Amino acid sequence: MKKVLALVTTLIMAFTLIGCGGNGGSKTKTESKADVAAPNVSNQVKPDSVKTGKILIAYFSKTGNTKSVAQEIQKNVGGDLFEIKTTNTYPEEYQAATEQAKTEKNNKFRPQLATQVADFASYDVIFVGYPIWWGTMPMGVFSFLEQNNFAGKTVIPFCTHGGSGLGDSVSEIKKTLPQANVLSGLAVRGSEAGKAQTEIANWLKNIGMAK
Ligand SMILES: Cc1cc2nc3c(=O)[nH]c(=O)nc-3n(C[C@H](O)[C@H](O)[C@H](O)COP(=O)(O)O)c2cc1C
């Protein structure tokens, strides 16, 4: 009888141990899954992080300054570069260009766009770059903002200028895109555009976009 009891006790202990081992194993697996998933989840919910998502760097540039800043941004954050072009052109000569731009601004003219972003909806973060013309963006940039759906997207303005900084451009962007999250903009003096690597890198770090 004693032997039978001992055998039964041994069998119960053995099953209990196997049972624990099984549960322990699956628990460990679940925990490790959670551990792997944790960093992604925390990235997604981090409120000030705009790093996640697909990046577009859209810019308008007549003489190349803004283009050079756009290219530098791409070097730092990756993403796709896109040049905003209009079907109308501007005179080479500075004075004549300013006259045309002034007339367009006064008439709230919206130039036709010559280029379109492929699959605009797929982008989450959109840098928008432009030279300052008469204290704001060239009218073609307004066309670009008005003709694409920016709802829910993060917009990051940057400009080059001859002395007036961002001017009214950021407030105009906010007014034009009330459903977008518009971050602080960067203003680079046109004459400094080719040597602004440190300024650009620091700005990207400050707004949480540096890699
Ligand atoms: C039509 C026109 C208007 C401009 N208006 C301003 C202005 O209001 N304030 C300013 O600081 N610079 C002004 N500029 C200078 C440009 O913003 C500056 O040269 C810029 O870096 C040019 O950029 P881009 O080479 O990308 O075209 C103007 C330039 C042009 C051609």
The ligand as a Gaussian input file, in Angstrom:
#p B3LYP/6-31G(d) Opt

LIG

0 1
 C       10.542000      87.704000     -56.396000
 C       11.423000      87.767000     -55.197000
 C       10.980000      88.348000     -54.010000
 C       11.775000      88.335000     -52.879000
 N       11.289000      88.865000     -51.718000
 C       12.042000      88.788000     -50.583000
 C       11.545000      89.264000     -49.343000
 O       10.421000      89.769000     -49.229000
 N       12.334000      89.151000     -48.238000
 C       13.572000      88.576000     -48.299000
 O       14.226000      88.489000     -47.278000
 N       14.070000      88.106000     -49.473000
 C       13.338000      88.200000     -50.606000
 N       13.832000      87.698000     -51.777000
 C       15.137000      87.013000     -51.761000
 C       14.977000      85.486000     -51.742000
 O       14.111000      85.084000     -50.719000
 C       16.327000      84.782000     -51.532000
 O       17.238000      85.208000     -52.484000
 C       16.195000      83.275000     -51.583000
 O       17.303000      82.688000     -50.962000
 C       16.065000      82.718000     -52.978000
 O       15.866000      81.331000     -52.909000
 P       15.969000      80.352000     -54.178000
 O       17.403000      80.391000     -54.658000
 O       15.632000      79.018000     -53.636000
 O       15.023000      80.842000     -55.216000
 C       13.071000      87.746000     -52.933000
 C       13.535000      87.214000     -54.140000
 C       12.733000      87.238000     -55.265000
 C       13.245000      86.637000     -56.556000

